[in-house]
Amino acid sequence: MIAKIIGILSAFIVAVISTLGYSGIVLLMAIESACIPLPSEIIMPFSGYLVHTGQFNLWLVGLAGAVGCVLGSLVAYYVGMYGGRPLIEKYGRYVLVSHHDLDLADRWFSKYGEVIVFASRLLPVIRHLIGIPAGILRLDFRWYALATLAGSLLWTSVLAWLGLTVGRHPELLKGSLHRFFLLVLALAAVLGALYYVFVQRPAGRR
């Protein structure tokens, strides 16, 4: 089921970027950053792969992704500012945003303050939702936009570079280097375990 959903999302992402170019990257990353589940882990590496084919420029791909993140994050910011948490709690389930996700974003924002706006662009779950508590608390708009742009540019550029690397070294996707994917899966498992131990379990106990 999950594989089928990922396949559908991948086909949609490929079609949008192939049709709209850089504008497609901006649009897709804006959707992702507006709390709608559309994985940047597919959007940006595919865009980076197109750099290898000569269709895109790596720096422009990273910038387009970051601009999209800022636009989408502004939506989350204003939803938090004018709608508040009750609006998200009422309608968030339609875009797969749970109460626990909101609690997590609130907790991180309260604990780390404005710094988390930058760092959140590199964190799962938090990166999509941090704009909501920032808007509710009316964090300075200029700082929010600048921190979001800086953190997003780092994230999108790294993902695009990974896509470019795979394009330049296609052997990473075949042959004996299947071990590479095993390593990635192992790393993902470790990160998932750490997330559960230090975030999910403490939240459940509280």
URSULJO-V857049 format. One record per residue. N is the residue number from 1. RES is the residue in one letter. PHI is phi in radians with two decimals (NA if undefined). BURIAL is + if it has 16 or more other ideal C-beta (glycine too) atoms within 10 Angstrom, else -. D_LAST is the distance of its C-alpha to the last C-alpha in Angstrom with 2 decimals. Layout:
BEGIN
N;RES;PHI;BURIAL;D_LAST
N;RES;PHI;BURIAL;D_LAST
END
This chain:
BEGIN
1;M;NA;-;32.50
2;I;-1.08;-;30.49
3;A;-1.07;-;33.73
4;K;-1.16;-;35.56
5;I;-1.10;-;33.13
6;I;-1.08;-;33.34
7;G;-1.09;-;37.11
8;I;-1.15;-;37.32
9;L;-1.07;-;35.24
10;S;-1.08;-;37.37
11;A;-1.10;-;40.57
12;F;-1.11;-;39.51
13;I;-1.09;+;38.59
14;V;-1.05;-;41.86
15;A;-1.12;-;43.88
16;V;-1.14;+;42.48
17;I;-1.18;+;42.97
18;S;-1.13;-;46.37
19;T;-1.49;-;47.50
20;L;-1.78;-;46.14
21;G;1.17;+;46.01
22;Y;-1.04;+;44.07
23;S;-1.08;-;43.35
24;G;-1.14;+;41.65
25;I;-1.10;+;39.32
26;V;-1.02;+;38.49
27;L;-1.08;+;37.92
28;L;-1.15;+;35.70
29;M;-1.23;+;33.50
30;A;-1.16;+;33.26
31;I;-1.06;+;32.07
32;E;-1.07;+;29.44
33;S;-1.44;+;28.17
34;A;-1.65;+;28.12
35;C;1.24;+;25.01
36;I;-1.85;+;27.38
37;P;-1.18;-;26.91
38;L;-2.44;+;30.07
39;P;-1.22;-;29.69
40;S;-1.14;+;31.17
41;E;-1.19;-;31.41
42;I;-1.81;+;34.34
43;I;-1.02;+;35.74
44;M;-1.33;+;36.32
45;P;-1.08;+;37.58
46;F;-1.11;+;40.05
47;S;-1.09;+;41.21
48;G;-1.13;+;41.63
49;Y;-1.08;+;43.68
50;L;-1.20;+;45.95
51;V;-1.14;+;46.59
52;H;-1.08;+;48.16
53;T;-1.38;-;50.39
54;G;1.62;-;51.61
55;Q;-1.45;-;50.20
56;F;-2.25;+;47.67
57;N;-1.86;-;47.30
58;L;-1.02;+;44.24
59;W;-1.17;-;43.62
60;L;-1.21;-;44.08
61;V;-1.11;+;41.69
62;G;-1.05;+;38.94
63;L;-1.18;+;39.78
64;A;-1.05;+;39.89
65;G;-1.10;+;36.43
66;A;-1.17;+;35.08
67;V;-1.08;+;36.87
68;G;-1.06;+;35.36
69;C;-1.06;+;31.84
70;V;-1.11;+;32.61
71;L;-1.06;+;34.06
72;G;-1.16;+;31.16
73;S;-1.19;+;28.61
74;L;-1.16;+;30.64
75;V;-1.06;+;30.15
76;A;-1.07;+;26.35
77;Y;-1.06;+;26.84
78;Y;-1.28;-;29.09
79;V;-1.10;+;27.02
80;G;-1.14;+;24.16
81;M;-1.18;+;26.77
82;Y;-1.76;-;28.62
83;G;-1.74;-;26.42
84;G;1.24;-;23.03
85;R;-1.10;+;19.72
86;P;-0.97;-;21.01
87;L;-1.13;-;23.73
88;I;-1.19;+;21.52
89;E;-1.13;-;19.26
90;K;-1.37;-;22.57
91;Y;-1.98;-;24.46
92;G;-1.05;+;22.15
93;R;-1.09;-;22.22
94;Y;-1.26;-;25.92
95;V;-2.09;-;25.37
96;L;1.11;-;22.43
97;V;-1.79;+;19.79
98;S;-1.67;-;16.60
99;H;-1.07;-;13.89
100;H;-1.10;-;11.55
101;D;-1.06;+;14.39
102;L;-1.16;+;14.61
103;D;-1.04;-;11.03
104;L;-1.11;+;11.78
105;A;-1.10;+;15.13
106;D;-1.07;+;14.10
107;R;-1.12;+;11.74
108;W;-1.15;+;14.65
109;F;-1.16;+;17.19
110;S;-1.15;-;15.74
111;K;-1.39;-;15.45
112;Y;-1.94;-;18.81
113;G;1.12;-;20.78
114;E;-1.14;-;24.04
115;V;-1.06;-;24.38
116;I;-1.18;+;21.81
117;V;-1.06;+;24.27
118;F;-1.26;+;26.67
119;A;-1.18;+;24.40
120;S;-1.11;+;22.48
121;R;-1.17;+;25.73
122;L;-1.89;-;25.35
123;L;-1.99;+;21.77
124;P;-1.14;-;20.97
125;V;1.17;+;19.21
126;I;-1.00;+;18.75
127;R;-1.09;+;22.55
128;H;-1.45;+;23.06
129;L;-1.92;+;20.58
130;I;-1.10;+;20.66
131;G;-1.12;+;23.62
132;I;-1.18;+;21.73
133;P;-1.13;+;19.70
134;A;-1.10;+;22.88
135;G;-1.24;+;24.93
136;I;-1.04;+;22.77
137;L;-1.51;-;22.99
138;R;0.94;-;26.63
139;L;-1.03;+;26.69
140;D;-0.84;-;30.37
141;F;-1.05;-;31.78
142;R;-1.13;-;34.16
143;W;-1.15;-;31.63
144;Y;-1.04;+;29.25
145;A;-1.13;+;32.18
146;L;-1.17;-;33.52
147;A;-1.14;+;30.27
148;T;-1.14;+;29.66
149;L;-1.08;+;33.27
150;A;-1.13;-;33.14
151;G;-1.16;+;29.99
152;S;-1.19;+;31.18
153;L;-1.10;+;34.65
154;L;-1.11;+;33.37
155;W;-1.11;+;31.36
156;T;-1.19;+;34.18
157;S;-1.18;+;36.87
158;V;-1.13;-;35.29
159;L;-1.13;+;34.86
160;A;-1.14;+;38.40
161;W;-1.10;+;39.75
162;L;-1.09;+;38.28
163;G;-1.11;+;40.09
164;L;-1.12;+;43.25
165;T;-1.09;-;43.04
166;V;-1.11;+;42.84
167;G;-1.12;+;45.82
168;R;-1.36;-;47.83
169;H;-2.25;-;46.96
170;P;-1.09;-;46.94
171;E;-1.12;-;47.22
172;L;-1.14;-;43.46
173;L;-1.81;-;43.20
174;K;-2.62;-;45.64
175;G;1.12;-;47.37
176;S;-1.21;-;46.03
177;L;-1.38;-;43.39
178;H;-1.06;-;41.20
179;R;-1.07;-;39.58
180;F;-1.03;-;38.32
181;F;-1.23;-;36.19
182;L;-1.09;-;34.96
183;L;-1.14;-;33.88
184;V;-1.09;-;32.07
185;L;-1.11;-;30.29
186;A;-1.12;-;29.38
187;L;-1.11;-;28.02
188;A;-1.08;-;25.98
189;A;-1.13;-;24.59
190;V;-1.11;-;23.68
191;L;-1.09;-;21.98
192;G;-1.11;-;20.07
193;A;-1.14;-;18.97
194;L;-1.12;-;17.91
195;Y;-1.07;-;15.96
196;Y;-1.16;-;14.12
197;V;-1.18;-;13.56
198;F;-1.70;-;12.57
199;V;-2.09;+;10.92
200;Q;-1.17;-;10.08
201;R;-1.08;-;8.69
202;P;-1.02;-;6.28
203;A;-1.14;-;5.20
204;G;-1.12;-;5.45
205;R;-1.17;-;3.79
206;R;-1.18;-;0.00
END
